[in-house]
Amino acid sequence: MNGGGEVRVLRAADRPATVWKNGGGVTREIAAWPADADMDSFRWRVSLAGVAADGPFSAFPGIDRTLTLVEGAGMDLAVAGVHRLVDERFTPQDFAGDEPTDCRLIAGPVVNFNVMCRRGAATAETAVVRGRLTVTAAPDETLLVVALDGPATFEAARGPAHTLGPYDAALARGACTGRVRTAGRAAVVRLRRDPARPGDGR
């Protein structure tokens, strides 16, 4: 394995829960850029959301979203009036945050893994993997590995292996090559700033 910046481990136990405005669920932010950005200024944001009741999703104008069901039976969504069934765990699904979305739970609460990028400022590629996988990131990218189902390990070049418990994450910015290992499932998210935008969007 070649190269690799410092890896930060982000523990699930350290994340505060934020209650939705409509009271239908809670969100726990895993990571965002810039780190101190609010909901109106982030370029990208990754979080876990627990949905406990039927109701509308919050609207995010100008945001592209990837949603992955990780716990529960799923959701019956109406996205801009179009029916969309989300009932297969660990399958990333893309949709625009601009579109009004209503949610009906199929059989009780769910937990979703969410990746959001501000259109024109950043892009993301999300995959859910199991077994062993070598992953790479370019100098202008950020790599985020999140254990979704069971423990996982992430080991970057010339660094120790980091053990991740459920929903723990490993974050590496810049050029990086590393190895993900999991007997369960882990999300691998590669985040990239839009080169047309000035500044460092990692």
N, C-alpha and C positions, 0 to 999 in steps of 0.2 A: 504494500500500500504506500502511496506516495503523497507527501504533503499533508496538510491539515492544520487548521487553526485550533484554538482552544475550544474545548467542549464544555458547555454549561449543562448541568443536570437540574431540571426544574421539577420539583417534587409535587405530586398531587396534593399532599397534605398542607402545603403552603398557600394554596389558592383560596382566596375568599369567594364566597358566593354572592352574586348580585341578582336580586329578585326582579323579574320582568315587571314592566309597568302595569300589565294587565293581570299580574299575579298568577299566570298560568304556568310558570316555570322559573328556573334559576339558571344563570350562566356563570361558568368559571373560566376566566381567561388563562390560557396556557402561555401564549407569547403574542407580542404585537410589535410593529415597527411604525413610527418611532416608539420607543419603550414607554414614553410618558403621554402618548397620544390618547385623546378621548374618542368617542364614537364618531365624531365629525371630522377627525383629522388623521386617523390611521391610514397607512398605505396598505398594510396587510394585518390580519388578526386571526388567530387560531384559538378556538375555545371548545369547551364541552357544555352542552345545554341539556338540562333535564326538563322534559315537558310533562307536566302532571295533569293538565286539563285541556279540553278542547278550546279552540279559540284562534284568533288571528296571530300570525307571526308579525314581528316588527318589520316595517319597511326600511330598506337601506338603499336609497337612490344612488345610482352610480357604482354600485357594488356587485361584483360577480361572486357567487357563493358555490361551494362544494359541500354537500351535506352527506354524512355517512351515519347510518343507523348502527349503533353499537350495543344497545340494550333494549329489550322490549319487543313486543309483537309488531310494532310499526305504526304508520300513520297513513291516513287517507287525506291527501292534500288537494286543494283546489287552487291552482296557480294561475292567476289572471283568468279565472273561470274554467280552466282546463283541468280535468281530473288527473291526478298523478298518485299512484299507489307506491308507498315506500315501505316495503315489508320484508326486504332481504337484507340481513345484517352484513356489515363490512363491504358494502358495495357503494362506492362514491357516486353521488349524483350531482350534476351541475344545474344551476338555475340562476336567474338574475334576481338580485335583491330588490330591484325596483318594482317587481310585479307583486300585487297584493296576493297574499297567501293565507288561506284559512286551513286549519288543521283539525281533523277528527281522529282521535286515538282509536286504534283498532281493538286493543284489549289491555288497557291500563297504561301507566306511565312508560316513557321511553327516554333514552339518553342518546343524543346526537353529537357527533364530532363535526365541527364546523370550521371551514377555511374560507375567509373572506378577503377579497382584494379590491382595492379601489381602481376602477377601470381607467386605464391610461397611466397609472402610477406603478402598478405591480401586477405580476401574474404568478400563478401557482399550479403545480402539478401534484396531485394527490394519488397515492396508491396504497392499498392495504396488502401486506405481504405476510408470509409465514415461512419457516425454515431458515435457510441462510442466504443472505443476499449482500453483494458488494454494491455500495452506493457511492456516487461521486457528485460533487458540486463544483461549479466554476467560481472564479474569483469574485464575480458580482452576485453570487447567490447565497442563500441561507438554507441550510438543511435542518429539518426538524423531524425527529423520530419519536413517536408516541406509542407506548405499550397499550394496546386496546383490550386484549383478551389474554390474560396470563402475563408472566414476566417476560422481559426481553433484555438483550444486552446490545450495546453499541460500542464499537472499538474503532477509534480513528488511528491513523498512522502515528507511530512513536508515542502513543498514549495508552493509558490503562483502559481496560474494559469496564464500562459503566453498566451496572445492573439497574434495570428499570422495573419497578413494581407496576401494578395496574394504574394506568393513566399518568405515570411519570413520563417525562420527556427529556430528550437530549437535543441541544441546540448547538449548531456549529456554523459560524459565519465565514464566508470566503472559501477559497479553494480547499477542498477536503475530499479524501477518499477513505472510506471506512467500511465496516462490516456490521450488518444487523443479523442477530440470531434470535429466533423465538419459536417455541413449540406451539404458541397460540397465534395471535395476529398482532401486527404492529402497523401503524400508519407511517409512511415515509412521505414527507411534504418537501418539495423543492420550490423555494420562493425566489423570485427574480424581480428586480426593479426594472421599470420601463426605461430603456436607454435614452428615450426622447425627453425624459424628465431630468432636470438638473438635480444634483445632490446625491447622496448615498442613500438608496432605498432599501438597503438590506436590514 
